[in-house]
């Protein structure tokens, strides 16, 4: 049987590991995709729209916002690269592990 102290330490260690990890890598097709603003893409061609989803909490423990946001941006960039885009523009803020982006091809 585990002591209360061991359970507490294990729980804190698990929460720390879960909250600080970014699990989505930027793939080769997403490396050339930039994150821009609407103003930056006025002369670009919009080629689509993507929505990224990732886990915002694990076992009711919220993950670190920076890690979640990084994963959402990486997913958006990867999806855009798959579509032939080279730029994305967020259409709004990330909410509960979800964010949408318009995809552009800029010359």
C-alpha positions as CSV (number, residue, x, y, z in Angstrom):
1,X,0.0,0.0,0.0
2,X,1.4,3.4,-1.0
3,X,1.9,6.0,1.7
4,X,0.1,9.4,1.4
5,X,3.4,11.2,0.8
6,X,4.3,8.8,-2.1
7,X,0.9,9.3,-3.7
8,X,1.2,13.1,-3.3
9,X,4.7,13.1,-4.9
10,X,3.6,10.8,-7.7
11,X,0.5,13.0,-8.4
12,X,2.5,16.2,-8.5
13,X,5.1,14.7,-10.7
14,X,2.5,13.4,-13.1
15,X,0.7,16.8,-13.2
16,X,4.0,18.5,-13.9
17,X,4.8,16.1,-16.7
18,X,1.4,16.4,-18.2
19,X,1.1,20.2,-18.0
20,X,4.4,21.0,-19.5
21,X,4.7,18.6,-22.5
22,X,4.0,19.5,-26.1
23,X,3.2,16.3,-27.9
24,X,2.7,17.5,-31.5
25,X,5.8,18.0,-33.6
26,X,6.1,20.3,-36.5
27,X,6.4,18.0,-39.6
28,X,8.5,18.8,-42.7
29,X,5.4,20.0,-44.6
30,X,4.6,22.5,-41.8
31,X,8.0,24.0,-41.4
32,X,7.6,26.5,-44.2
33,X,4.2,27.6,-43.0
34,X,4.2,30.9,-41.3
35,X,1.6,32.2,-38.8
36,X,0.5,35.6,-40.0
37,X,-2.2,38.2,-39.4
38,X,-5.1,39.1,-41.7
39,X,-3.2,42.3,-42.6
40,X,-0.2,40.3,-43.7
41,X,-2.2,38.1,-46.2
42,X,-4.1,40.7,-48.2
43,X,-2.2,39.8,-51.4
44,X,-2.3,36.1,-50.7
45,X,-4.7,33.5,-52.0
46,X,-6.9,31.8,-49.4
47,X,-7.0,28.1,-50.2
48,X,-8.9,26.7,-47.2
49,X,-9.7,26.4,-43.6
50,X,-8.5,24.0,-40.9
51,X,-9.4,23.3,-37.3
52,X,-6.8,21.9,-34.9
53,X,-7.8,19.9,-31.8
54,X,-5.6,18.7,-28.9
55,X,-6.1,17.6,-25.3
56,X,-6.5,20.6,-23.0
57,X,-6.6,18.5,-19.8
58,X,-5.8,15.0,-18.7
59,X,-7.7,13.3,-15.9
60,X,-9.2,16.7,-15.1
61,X,-5.8,18.3,-14.8
62,X,-5.5,21.3,-17.1
63,X,-2.5,21.3,-19.3
64,X,-0.2,24.3,-19.6
65,X,-1.7,26.9,-22.0
66,X,1.6,27.5,-23.8
67,X,1.9,23.8,-24.6
68,X,-1.6,23.4,-25.8
69,X,-1.3,26.6,-28.0
70,X,2.0,25.4,-29.4
71,X,0.4,22.1,-30.4
72,X,-2.6,23.8,-32.0
73,X,-0.3,26.0,-34.1
74,X,1.9,23.1,-35.1
75,X,-1.2,21.1,-36.1
76,X,-2.5,24.1,-38.1
77,X,0.8,24.5,-39.8
78,X,1.1,20.8,-40.6
79,X,-2.5,20.7,-42.1
80,X,-1.8,23.8,-44.1
81,X,1.4,22.3,-45.5
82,X,-0.5,19.2,-46.5
83,X,-2.9,21.5,-48.4
84,X,-0.2,23.4,-50.3
85,X,-0.4,26.5,-48.1
86,X,2.5,28.5,-46.7
87,X,0.7,30.7,-44.2
88,X,-2.1,30.4,-41.6
89,X,-4.1,33.1,-39.8
90,X,-6.0,32.2,-36.6
91,X,-9.7,32.9,-36.9
92,X,-10.1,33.3,-33.2
93,X,-8.5,32.3,-29.9
94,X,-7.9,28.7,-28.8
95,X,-10.8,27.4,-26.7
96,X,-10.7,24.1,-24.7
97,X,-8.0,22.7,-27.0
98,X,-9.5,23.8,-30.3
99,X,-8.5,26.6,-32.7
100,X,-9.3,27.3,-36.4
101,X,-7.1,28.9,-39.0
102,X,-7.6,30.1,-42.6
103,X,-4.9,28.7,-44.9
104,X,-3.2,30.9,-47.5
105,X,-0.7,30.5,-50.3
106,X,1.5,33.7,-50.5
107,X,4.0,34.4,-53.2
